[in-house]
């Protein structure tokens, strides 16, 4: 059932191979989470653990985001607005966990300001979810915060690369590339892109980019 989906989406959205590619993204995400939690369990460095935990929950909540989006489209009778809003909450929750991990292990001078900023987006989304805040206002605010958080994550990795050397620098560079590709896939699967920036974009591009990003991040940090 696709009656609630905005008309800007292609008529065959999640009706062809792109749907199965998104299911593959879910599988990759779950495998990545398991791998990261195993690595955290084996990790003996108290400094590295928060970073790995942050990445684990970041990927886990982004996977839940995609589950919410699939339900909004594919489940008959599902409330499209509710599930897409929940997807945004999961996404910002993942970014909050990632920032928290970074701020506990790498950058402590920010005093958890980055984590609190993205957490505000989560709270705004929750207020909209229970109809305390208008959804249109909530979506605009959470979109701004999501975009800002994405930029901050990219800047943080660029900073980490500039401050590191050797194998750590190489790992940071590859992880940085993986995150950029992952976010590109997430942002391309949006109303903004389908509604104006690239209406004819092949539907397989976003899930393929998501898959490449997740695999790159996971393999790089397994070592």
LUMMAR-271711 format. One line per field, with one value per residue (C-alpha): residue number from 1; x, y, z. Coordinates in nm, 3 decimals. Layout:
# LUMMAR-271711
seq	c(NUM|...) .
east	c(X|...) .
north	c(Y|...) .
up	c(Z|...) .
This chain:
# LUMMAR-271711
seq	c(1|2|3|4|5|6|7|8|9|10|11|12|13|14|15|16|17|18|19|20|21|22|23|24|25|26|27|28|29|30|31|32|33|34|35|36|37|38|39|40|41|42|43|44|45|46|47|48|49|50|51|52|53|54|55|56|57|58|59|60|61|62|63|64|65|66|67|68|69|70|71|72|73|74|75|76|77|78|79|80|81|82|83|84|85|86|87|88|89|90|91|92|93|94|95|96|97|98|99|100|101|102|103|104|105|106|107|108|109|110|111|112|113|114|115|116|117|118|119|120|121|122|123|124|125|126|127|128|129|130|131|132|133|134|135|136|137|138|139|140|141|142|143|144|145|146|147|148|149|150|151|152|153|154|155|156|157|158|159|160|161|162|163|164|165|166|167|168|169|170|171|172|173|174|175|176|177|178|179|180|181|182|183|184|185|186|187|188|189|190|191|192|193|194|195|196|197|198|199|200|201|202|203|204|205|206|207|208|209|210|211|212|213|214|215|216|217|218|219|220|221|222|223) .
east	c(0.000|0.156|-0.131|0.029|0.363|0.416|0.360|0.716|0.840|0.862|0.556|0.770|0.952|1.040|0.847|1.137|1.497|1.559|1.335|1.552|1.865|1.727|1.664|2.029|2.123|1.932|2.120|2.456|2.368|2.280|2.596|2.801|2.644|2.723|3.084|3.128|2.980|3.211|3.507|3.399|3.380|3.735|3.875|4.108|4.154|3.932|3.995|3.882|3.572|3.350|3.434|3.344|3.025|2.935|2.986|2.790|2.480|2.518|2.491|2.221|1.994|2.052|1.942|1.626|1.574|1.559|1.323|1.089|1.104|1.031|0.732|0.599|0.597|0.531|0.302|-0.065|-0.237|0.088|0.090|0.348|0.405|0.447|0.703|0.905|0.914|1.031|1.299|1.432|1.437|1.640|1.881|1.942|1.965|2.241|2.426|2.389|2.551|2.831|2.900|2.894|3.150|3.374|3.342|3.429|3.730|3.876|3.745|3.671|3.696|3.345|3.194|2.928|2.788|2.769|2.580|2.335|2.272|2.166|1.975|1.762|1.662|1.558|1.343|1.179|1.100|0.947|0.728|0.601|0.548|0.307|0.136|0.263|0.455|0.337|0.496|0.591|0.773|0.936|1.051|1.209|1.397|1.511|1.618|1.833|1.983|2.040|2.219|2.427|2.514|2.618|2.849|2.995|3.067|3.249|3.447|3.534|3.679|3.871|4.015|4.101|4.281|4.485|4.590|4.677|4.956|5.047|4.788|4.549|4.553|4.487|4.201|4.052|4.070|3.895|3.632|3.579|3.519|3.277|3.076|3.059|2.932|2.683|2.543|2.528|2.308|2.085|2.044|1.981|1.685|1.484|1.194|1.441|1.621|1.321|1.121|1.364|1.738|1.733|1.379|1.500|1.768|1.787|1.629|1.918|2.175|2.085|2.081|2.402|2.576|2.442|2.579|2.922|2.944|2.847|3.084|3.371|3.321|3.288|3.584|3.812|3.732|3.747|4.125) .
north	c(0.000|0.331|0.575|0.785|0.831|1.181|1.197|1.314|0.957|0.739|0.518|0.204|0.315|0.001|-0.209|-0.350|-0.454|-0.149|-0.303|-0.616|-0.404|-0.222|-0.558|-0.638|-0.310|-0.427|-0.758|-0.584|-0.342|-0.623|-0.816|-0.499|-0.440|-0.797|-0.761|-0.433|-0.566|-0.869|-0.634|-0.417|-0.727|-0.823|-0.468|-0.403|-0.032|0.187|0.474|0.284|0.122|0.436|0.497|0.139|0.152|0.477|0.321|0.010|0.200|0.444|0.162|-0.018|0.287|0.369|0.012|0.071|0.392|0.189|-0.062|0.226|0.361|0.020|-0.025|0.318|0.213|-0.160|-0.234|-0.206|0.046|0.184|0.553|0.697|1.015|0.822|0.577|0.835|1.055|0.755|0.699|1.050|0.987|0.669|0.853|1.136|0.885|0.709|1.035|1.111|0.777|0.839|1.188|1.051|0.787|1.045|1.292|1.025|0.889|1.146|1.501|1.588|1.965|1.989|1.887|1.669|1.971|1.774|1.489|1.729|1.909|1.593|1.478|1.792|1.668|1.334|1.509|1.732|1.423|1.251|1.556|1.538|1.163|1.210|1.508|1.776|1.951|2.006|1.749|2.002|2.219|1.914|1.778|2.110|2.135|1.771|1.800|2.102|1.926|1.606|1.801|1.990|1.666|1.504|1.795|1.783|1.410|1.465|1.756|1.546|1.272|1.523|1.660|1.309|1.237|1.556|1.469|1.103|0.915|0.570|0.291|0.501|0.771|0.517|0.362|0.707|0.799|0.481|0.510|0.872|0.765|0.496|0.744|0.995|0.724|0.599|0.947|1.012|0.704|0.811|1.169|1.068|0.858|1.164|1.382|1.662|1.458|1.285|1.606|1.834|1.773|1.447|1.323|1.060|0.912|0.531|0.375|0.134|0.406|0.490|0.128|0.045|0.347|0.249|-0.103|0.016|0.263|0.006|-0.259|-0.009|0.112|-0.241|-0.400|-0.107|-0.116|-0.496|-0.483) .
up	c(0.000|-0.111|-0.083|0.190|0.015|-0.130|-0.506|-0.562|-0.515|-0.827|-0.882|-0.853|-0.537|-0.335|-0.583|-0.786|-0.719|-0.499|-0.231|-0.216|-0.210|0.093|0.260|0.188|0.359|0.668|0.668|0.628|0.908|1.150|1.064|1.117|1.458|1.567|1.448|1.635|1.960|1.942|1.886|2.180|2.401|2.304|2.318|2.611|2.549|2.770|2.530|2.219|2.371|2.375|2.008|1.913|2.119|1.946|1.603|1.706|1.817|1.528|1.274|1.477|1.492|1.124|1.051|1.258|1.060|0.740|0.902|0.988|0.632|0.482|0.714|0.616|0.252|0.247|0.542|0.457|0.683|0.825|0.918|0.677|0.881|1.207|1.069|0.875|1.184|1.386|1.124|1.177|1.552|1.504|1.274|1.520|1.803|1.611|1.560|1.932|2.020|1.771|1.910|2.264|2.172|2.004|2.292|2.550|2.363|2.122|2.169|2.531|2.506|2.358|2.697|2.526|2.341|2.014|2.179|2.341|2.011|1.829|2.138|2.106|1.761|1.912|2.173|1.910|1.702|2.004|2.076|1.719|1.745|2.037|1.865|2.104|1.826|1.468|1.235|0.964|1.218|1.373|1.036|0.939|1.269|1.269|0.905|0.990|1.293|1.091|0.818|1.076|1.257|0.929|0.849|1.201|1.173|0.843|0.993|1.299|1.084|0.875|1.200|1.327|1.000|1.028|1.385|1.330|1.154|1.028|1.044|1.254|0.987|0.710|0.907|0.975|0.606|0.490|0.768|0.665|0.303|0.421|0.630|0.344|0.107|0.369|0.429|0.055|0.019|0.307|0.187|-0.175|-0.064|0.036|-0.069|-0.142|-0.408|-0.564|-0.548|-0.723|-0.717|-0.916|-0.988|-1.237|-1.014|-1.051|-0.740|-0.692|-0.622|-0.257|-0.127|-0.315|-0.160|0.183|0.139|0.024|0.314|0.577|0.442|0.421|0.781|0.916|0.739|0.821|1.194|1.223|1.219) .
